[in-house]
Amino acid sequence: MANELIDDLKWRGVLYQQTDEEGLEKLLNDEKIALYCGVDPTADSMHIGHIVPLLVLRRFQMHGHQPILLVGGATGMIGDPSGRTEERQLQTVEQIDRNVEGIRNQMERIFDFRTENGARLVNNRDWIGNMDIIEFLRDYGKLLSINYMLAKDTVASRLEGGISFTEFSYMLIQAIDFNHLFDHFGCRVQVGGSDQWGNITTGLEVIRKTHDEEAEAFGITIPLITKADGTKFGKSAGGAVWLDPEKTSPYEFYQFWVNTADADVVKYLKVFTFLDREEIEALAKTVEDEPHLRKAQKALASEMTKLIHGEEALETAVRITQALFSGDLKSLTAAEMKDAFKDVPSSDFPKAPVNIIDLLVEAAISPSKRQAREDVTNGAISVNGEKVKDLEYTLGKEDRLDDAFTIIRRGKKKYHMIQFG
C-alpha cells in the first residue's frame, strides 16, 4: 500500500525531498499515520500556489492516513522569512483572525472531515499564544545553536540585507508546532513546499532533542511548480488566482485552467487533479492527436473548479464560457454577464437614452461615425446578445442590465461594457 502511494506521488512529480525515504516507506507499510501541513494566514484566502502540499495531504487521506491542517494564527503574526528578501508587514490580531476563518472554510472544501480518518483543523495560537517568553527561551531556545540557525538558507539568504530577531525566530516557533503535534496527535510527518525544507528539518531536530531515540518523524517537500518556459505558476493577467470566489470568480478560475498551455496541461493534471493514471494518459494522448479540442484543459478546469467551488459553480462557469463562444448572451443572467465581462474595456455614460451611433463612437468601439453606421448596417453590432441594424436605435432603460450596464459586441470577439451612472 505504501509503495502504491509513494509510486503515485513520484509519478505525479510532487515529491522533491524526503528526510528518510526508506524509513517513511517502512512506517507507511506498518501503520496509518497522521501528517500535517501548515498555512499562515497572511491573507483571508489561499491562492492556487498554496494548495499543492494540501493536495498531497489529501492523497495520503485517500490511502487511509489522517491529515492535520494547521492554520498559523501564531506564526502568521511573526512572518515566515522563507523565499523573501525583506521583512513582512505585521498584521493585527483582528486581521489574522479574519484570515484564519477564510482559510478554514477553504480547507473544508478540499478535505473529508467526516470519515474515520477525517481531517483535523488546528490553530497554533492555541498552544503558542499562551507561552511566555521565559518558557520559550528555557524550553526551546536552548535546543538550537545560533550556528545551526544561521546555516539555514532562509536565514543565510537574508543576512546581507538584514533580518529581524522576530523573523529569525520563525523556524524555531514552527518547530514547536511539529513537536506539539507529534506529542498530542501522534503526527509523524510534515509536508511543505520546497522553501520549507529548513523549517521542517528544524522541527525534526527539536523532536530528536526532546524525545528518546525511538521517536521517529519525517519530512517531505513538494517541488516548486513552474510553467514549461520556467516562469512561475499561479499568476493570471489580473494577479494571483485566489480560492475565494469574491477575489477570483469561479468563471475566472475556470478560465485560468482552461487556458493552460499544451506543454503544461498534462503536468498540471497530475499535480492538481485526482484523476487516475489511465484517465490522465488518455487525456495526454488527446493533446498529441487533437490539441484543438482542448479536452485535457477542459478536464483540468472542470476538476479544479468542482473541487474548489462545487458542481453548481462549475456549471455556471461552463455556461458562461459556451455563451461567449457562441455569442448567445441571452442565455446568461445579468450577474453572469457582469462576471464574464468584468475585465473587458468599459465606458461610463449618463442614464439618459443614447443613440447607438453616438455611443459606438464616444466609447471608441467604432473608430468613426461612418464606420459605426457600416457596422450597424452590416449586423456587426449586438446589444446584450441581440443584433441591432437600425441606425436610429436608441439605448434606453430596457437595455440596461440591473439598471446599471449594457454589453456591446462588435464583430465576433470585441466586447465593451457600457456602465450607466
C-alpha positions as CSV (number, residue, x, y, z in Angstrom):
1,M,0.0,0.0,0.0
2,A,2.8,2.4,0.9
3,N,4.6,1.6,-2.4
4,E,1.4,2.3,-4.3
5,L,1.0,5.7,-2.7
6,I,4.7,6.7,-3.0
7,D,4.9,5.5,-6.5
8,D,1.8,7.6,-7.4
9,L,3.3,10.7,-5.8
10,K,6.5,10.2,-7.7
11,W,4.6,9.6,-11.0
12,R,2.7,12.9,-10.4
13,G,6.0,14.7,-9.8
14,V,5.0,16.0,-6.3
15,L,7.9,14.6,-4.3
16,Y,11.0,16.8,-4.1
17,Q,12.9,16.0,-0.9
18,Q,12.5,13.4,1.8
19,T,14.4,13.3,5.1
20,D,14.4,9.4,5.2
21,E,12.7,7.8,2.2
22,E,13.3,4.2,3.3
23,G,12.2,4.9,6.9
24,L,9.0,6.6,5.7
25,E,8.1,3.8,3.4
26,K,8.6,1.3,6.2
27,L,6.4,3.4,8.5
28,L,3.6,3.7,5.9
29,N,3.7,-0.1,5.4
30,D,3.4,-0.7,9.1
31,E,0.6,1.7,10.1
32,K,-1.8,4.5,9.3
33,I,-0.3,7.8,10.3
34,A,-1.2,11.4,11.0
35,L,0.7,14.0,8.9
36,Y,0.4,17.8,8.7
37,C,0.9,20.9,6.5
38,G,0.7,24.4,7.8
39,V,-0.7,27.6,6.1
40,D,0.0,31.0,7.6
41,P,-3.0,33.4,7.3
42,T,-1.2,36.2,5.5
43,A,-4.4,36.9,3.6
44,D,-8.1,36.0,4.0
45,S,-7.8,33.5,1.2
46,M,-5.4,31.0,-0.2
47,H,-4.3,31.1,-3.8
48,I,-3.6,28.2,-6.1
49,G,0.1,28.2,-5.2
50,H,-0.8,27.2,-1.6
51,I,-2.7,24.1,-2.5
52,V,-0.1,21.7,-3.9
53,P,1.1,20.4,-0.4
54,L,-2.6,20.3,0.7
55,L,-3.5,18.1,-2.3
56,V,-0.6,15.8,-1.3
57,L,-2.1,15.5,2.2
58,R,-5.5,14.7,0.6
59,R,-3.8,11.9,-1.4
60,F,-2.5,10.5,1.9
61,Q,-6.0,10.7,3.3
62,M,-7.4,8.8,0.4
63,H,-5.0,6.0,1.3
64,G,-6.3,5.9,4.9
65,H,-3.9,8.4,6.7
66,Q,-5.1,11.4,8.7
67,P,-4.3,14.9,7.6
68,I,-3.8,17.6,10.2
69,L,-4.3,21.1,8.8
70,L,-2.6,23.8,10.7
71,V,-3.6,27.4,10.3
72,G,-0.9,29.6,11.8
73,G,-2.8,32.0,14.0
74,A,0.5,32.5,15.9
75,T,3.2,32.1,13.2
76,G,1.1,34.3,10.9
77,M,1.7,37.2,13.4
78,I,5.5,36.6,13.1
79,G,6.1,36.2,9.4
80,D,8.0,33.4,7.6
81,P,11.2,34.7,6.0
82,S,11.3,31.8,3.5
83,G,11.5,33.0,-0.1
84,R,11.6,36.7,0.9
85,T,14.2,39.4,0.6
86,E,12.5,41.8,3.1
87,E,10.5,41.8,6.3
88,R,6.8,41.2,6.2
89,Q,4.3,43.8,7.2
90,L,2.9,42.7,10.6
91,Q,-0.9,42.3,10.7
92,T,-3.3,43.0,13.6
93,V,-4.8,40.2,15.7
94,E,-8.2,41.0,14.2
95,Q,-7.0,40.7,10.7
96,I,-5.2,37.4,11.4
97,D,-8.5,36.1,12.9
98,R,-10.5,37.1,9.8
99,N,-7.8,35.4,7.6
100,V,-7.9,32.2,9.7
101,E,-11.6,31.9,9.2
102,G,-11.4,32.4,5.5
103,I,-8.7,29.8,5.1
104,R,-10.6,27.4,7.4
105,N,-13.6,27.5,5.1
106,Q,-11.5,26.7,2.0
107,M,-9.8,23.8,3.7
108,E,-13.2,22.3,4.3
109,R,-13.8,22.1,0.5
110,I,-10.6,20.1,-0.1
111,F,-10.7,17.6,2.7
112,D,-13.0,15.0,4.1
113,F,-13.8,15.7,7.7
114,R,-16.4,13.0,8.3
115,T,-14.7,9.7,7.8
116,E,-12.8,7.6,10.4
117,N,-9.5,9.3,9.2
118,G,-11.3,12.7,8.8
119,A,-9.1,15.8,8.6
120,R,-8.4,17.7,11.8
121,L,-8.1,21.5,11.8
122,V,-5.8,23.1,14.4
123,N,-4.6,26.7,15.1
124,N,-1.1,27.1,16.6
125,R,-2.2,30.1,18.6
126,D,-3.9,27.6,20.9
127,W,-0.5,26.3,22.2
128,I,1.9,29.1,21.3
129,G,-0.4,32.0,22.2
130,N,-0.2,31.3,25.9
131,M,3.5,30.6,26.1
132,D,5.5,33.3,27.9
133,I,9.0,34.5,26.8
134,I,10.8,32.8,29.6
135,E,9.2,29.4,28.9
136,F,10.0,29.8,25.2
137,L,13.7,30.7,25.8
138,R,14.2,28.0,28.5
139,D,12.3,25.1,26.9
140,Y,13.1,25.7,23.3
141,G,15.7,28.4,22.8
142,K,18.4,26.1,24.3
143,L,17.7,23.4,21.8
144,L,19.3,25.0,18.8
145,S,22.6,26.8,18.4
146,I,22.8,30.2,16.6
147,N,25.3,28.5,14.2
148,Y,22.7,25.8,13.3
149,M,20.1,28.5,12.6
150,L,22.4,30.7,10.6
151,A,23.2,27.8,8.3
152,K,19.6,27.5,7.1
153,D,19.1,29.0,3.7
154,T,16.0,31.0,4.8
155,V,18.3,32.9,7.2
156,A,21.6,32.9,5.3
157,S,20.0,34.5,2.3
158,R,18.8,37.4,4.4
159,L,22.0,38.2,6.4
160,E,23.4,40.7,4.0
161,G,20.2,42.8,3.8
162,G,19.3,42.1,7.5
163,I,16.7,40.0,9.3
164,S,14.9,40.9,12.5
165,F,15.0,38.7,15.5
166,T,11.3,38.2,15.0
167,E,11.7,36.5,11.6
168,F,14.9,34.8,12.7
169,S,12.9,33.0,15.4
170,Y,10.2,31.8,13.0
171,M,11.9,28.4,12.3
172,L,12.0,27.6,16.0
173,I,8.4,28.6,16.5
174,Q,7.4,26.4,13.6
175,A,9.5,23.6,15.1
176,I,7.4,23.9,18.3
177,D,4.3,23.2,16.1
178,F,5.8,19.9,14.8
179,N,6.8,18.9,18.3
180,H,3.4,19.7,19.7
181,L,1.6,17.8,17.0
182,F,3.9,14.9,17.5
183,D,3.2,14.8,21.2
184,H,-0.6,15.5,21.2
185,F,-1.8,14.0,17.9
186,G,0.8,11.4,17.0
187,C,1.8,13.4,13.9
188,R,4.8,11.7,12.3
189,V,5.3,13.7,9.0
190,Q,5.3,17.3,8.0
191,V,4.7,18.2,4.3
192,G,5.6,21.6,2.8
193,G,6.8,23.4,-0.2
194,S,10.5,23.2,-1.2
195,D,11.1,26.5,0.6
196,Q,10.1,24.9,3.9
197,W,12.9,22.4,4.0
198,G,14.8,24.4,6.6
199,N,11.8,24.8,8.8
200,I,10.8,21.1,8.5
201,T,14.3,19.8,9.4
202,T,14.4,22.2,12.3
203,G,11.2,20.6,13.6
204,L,12.8,17.2,13.3
205,E,15.8,18.4,15.3
206,V,13.6,19.7,18.1
207,I,11.7,16.4,18.2
208,R,15.0,14.5,18.3
209,K,16.3,16.6,21.2
210,T,13.1,16.4,23.3
211,H,12.4,12.7,22.9
212,D,14.2,9.4,23.2
213,E,15.9,7.6,20.3
214,E,12.8,5.7,19.4
215,A,10.9,8.8,18.3
216,E,10.6,8.8,14.5
217,A,9.4,11.7,12.5
218,F,9.8,12.6,8.8
219,G,9.7,15.5,6.4
220,I,8.6,15.8,2.7
221,T,8.8,18.7,0.4
222,I,6.9,19.5,-2.8
223,P,8.8,20.9,-5.8
224,L,8.1,24.5,-6.9
225,I,5.5,24.3,-9.7
226,T,6.6,26.2,-12.8
227,K,5.4,26.5,-16.4
228,A,7.2,24.8,-19.3
229,D,9.0,28.0,-20.0
230,G,10.4,28.1,-16.5
231,T,8.2,31.0,-15.3
232,K,6.3,31.0,-12.0
233,F,3.0,29.2,-12.0
234,G,-0.2,30.6,-10.4
235,K,-0.5,34.1,-11.8
236,S,-3.1,35.4,-14.3
237,A,-3.2,38.7,-16.0
238,G,-5.1,40.1,-13.0
239,G,-2.6,38.8,-10.5
240,A,-2.9,35.8,-8.1
241,V,-5.6,33.2,-8.7
242,W,-7.4,33.1,-5.4
243,L,-9.7,30.4,-4.0
244,D,-12.1,33.0,-2.6
245,P,-14.9,33.4,-5.3
246,E,-15.1,37.1,-4.3
247,K,-11.4,37.6,-5.3
248,T,-11.3,35.3,-8.3
249,S,-14.8,34.3,-9.6
250,P,-15.5,30.7,-10.5
251,Y,-15.7,31.7,-14.1
252,E,-12.2,33.4,-14.0
253,F,-10.9,30.4,-12.0
254,Y,-12.2,28.0,-14.7
255,Q,-10.8,30.2,-17.5
256,F,-7.3,30.2,-15.8
257,W,-7.2,26.4,-16.0
258,V,-8.8,26.1,-19.5
259,N,-6.2,28.5,-20.9
260,T,-3.3,26.2,-19.8
261,A,-0.7,25.7,-22.5
262,D,-0.5,22.3,-24.1
263,A,3.1,22.0,-22.8
264,D,1.8,22.3,-19.2
265,V,-1.6,20.6,-19.1
266,V,-0.5,17.0,-18.5
267,K,1.8,18.0,-15.7
268,Y,-1.0,20.1,-14.1
269,L,-3.5,17.2,-14.4
270,K,-1.0,15.0,-12.5
271,V,-0.3,17.6,-9.8
272,F,-3.7,19.1,-9.2
273,T,-6.4,16.6,-10.0
274,F,-7.4,13.2,-8.5
275,L,-7.9,11.6,-12.0
276,D,-6.1,8.3,-12.1
277,R,-3.1,7.4,-14.3
278,E,-5.2,5.8,-17.0
279,E,-7.5,8.8,-17.3
280,I,-4.6,11.3,-17.4
281,E,-2.7,9.2,-20.0
282,A,-5.8,9.1,-22.2
283,L,-6.1,12.9,-22.0
284,A,-2.3,13.2,-22.7
285,K,-3.0,11.4,-26.0
286,T,-5.6,13.9,-27.0
287,V,-3.1,16.7,-26.5
288,E,-0.9,15.0,-29.1
289,D,-3.7,13.8,-31.5
290,E,-6.3,16.5,-31.3
291,P,-5.0,19.5,-29.4
292,H,-7.5,21.9,-31.0
293,L,-10.3,20.2,-29.0
294,R,-8.5,21.1,-25.7
295,K,-10.0,18.1,-23.9
296,A,-7.2,17.9,-21.4
297,Q,-7.6,21.6,-20.5
298,K,-11.4,21.3,-20.1
299,A,-10.9,18.3,-17.8
300,L,-8.4,20.2,-15.7
301,A,-10.6,23.2,-15.5
302,S,-13.7,21.1,-14.6
303,E,-11.9,19.1,-11.9
304,M,-10.3,22.1,-10.2
305,T,-13.4,24.3,-10.4
306,K,-15.6,21.5,-9.0
307,L,-13.1,20.8,-6.2
308,I,-12.7,24.4,-5.0
309,H,-16.2,25.9,-5.9
310,G,-18.6,23.0,-6.3
311,E,-20.7,21.5,-9.0
312,E,-23.1,24.4,-9.4
313,A,-20.3,27.0,-9.8
314,L,-18.7,24.7,-12.4
315,E,-22.0,24.5,-14.4
316,T,-22.2,28.3,-14.3
317,A,-18.6,28.7,-15.5
318,V,-19.2,26.3,-18.4
319,R,-22.5,28.1,-19.3
320,I,-20.7,31.5,-19.4
321,T,-17.9,30.0,-21.5
322,Q,-20.3,28.4,-24.0
323,A,-22.4,31.6,-24.3
324,L,-19.3,33.7,-25.0
325,F,-18.0,31.2,-27.6
326,S,-21.4,31.1,-29.4
327,G,-22.2,34.8,-28.9
328,D,-25.6,33.8,-27.3
329,L,-25.5,36.2,-24.4
330,K,-29.3,36.0,-24.0
331,S,-28.8,32.7,-22.1
332,L,-26.9,34.5,-19.3
333,T,-28.2,36.3,-16.3
334,A,-27.2,39.9,-15.6
335,A,-24.9,38.7,-12.8
336,E,-23.2,36.2,-15.1
337,M,-22.7,38.8,-17.8
338,K,-21.2,41.2,-15.3
339,D,-18.8,38.4,-14.1
340,A,-17.9,37.4,-17.7
341,F,-17.1,40.9,-18.8
342,K,-15.6,42.5,-15.7
343,D,-12.2,42.8,-17.5
344,V,-13.3,44.0,-20.9
345,P,-13.0,47.7,-21.8
346,S,-15.7,49.8,-20.3
347,S,-17.1,53.4,-20.6
348,D,-19.3,55.4,-18.4
349,F,-22.4,57.1,-19.7
350,P,-25.2,59.1,-18.1
351,K,-28.5,57.3,-17.7
352,A,-30.2,59.4,-20.4
353,P,-31.0,57.5,-23.7
354,V,-28.2,57.5,-26.2
355,N,-28.2,56.8,-29.9
356,I,-26.3,53.7,-31.0
357,I,-24.1,55.5,-33.5
358,D,-23.1,58.2,-30.9
359,L,-22.4,55.5,-28.3
360,L,-20.2,53.5,-30.6
361,V,-18.0,56.5,-31.5
362,E,-17.9,58.0,-28.0
363,A,-17.0,54.7,-26.4
364,A,-14.3,54.1,-29.2
365,I,-16.0,50.8,-30.2
366,S,-16.1,52.0,-33.8
367,P,-13.4,54.5,-34.9
368,S,-15.7,56.9,-36.7
369,K,-19.4,57.7,-37.4
370,R,-19.1,56.3,-40.9
371,Q,-17.6,53.1,-39.7
372,A,-20.2,52.9,-36.9
373,R,-23.0,53.2,-39.5
374,E,-21.4,50.5,-41.6
375,D,-21.1,48.2,-38.5
376,V,-24.7,48.6,-37.6
377,T,-26.0,48.2,-41.2
378,N,-23.8,45.1,-41.7
379,G,-25.1,43.4,-38.5
380,A,-21.8,43.6,-36.7
381,I,-23.2,45.2,-33.6
382,S,-25.1,43.4,-30.8
383,V,-26.6,44.8,-27.7
384,N,-26.8,42.3,-24.8
385,G,-26.6,39.5,-27.4
386,E,-29.2,40.9,-29.8
387,K,-28.1,42.2,-33.2
388,V,-29.0,45.9,-33.9
389,K,-29.4,47.0,-37.5
390,D,-31.4,50.2,-37.0
391,L,-29.2,53.3,-37.4
392,E,-31.8,55.2,-35.2
393,Y,-31.7,52.7,-32.4
394,T,-31.5,54.4,-29.0
395,L,-30.3,52.6,-25.9
396,G,-32.9,53.0,-23.2
397,K,-33.8,51.7,-19.8
398,E,-34.8,48.3,-21.2
399,D,-31.2,47.8,-22.5
400,R,-29.7,48.3,-19.0
401,L,-29.0,45.1,-17.1
402,D,-29.6,45.5,-13.4
403,D,-30.3,49.1,-14.4
404,A,-26.5,49.6,-14.5
405,F,-24.7,48.3,-17.6
406,T,-25.1,47.1,-21.2
407,I,-22.8,44.8,-23.2
408,I,-22.0,45.8,-26.7
409,R,-20.3,43.4,-29.1
410,R,-18.6,44.5,-32.4
411,G,-17.8,41.6,-34.7
412,K,-17.3,38.2,-33.2
413,K,-15.0,38.9,-30.2
414,K,-14.8,42.6,-29.4
415,Y,-16.8,43.3,-26.3
416,H,-17.4,46.5,-24.4
417,M,-19.2,47.2,-21.2
418,I,-21.3,50.4,-21.0
419,Q,-21.8,51.4,-17.4
420,F,-24.6,53.9,-16.7
421,G,-24.1,56.4,-13.8
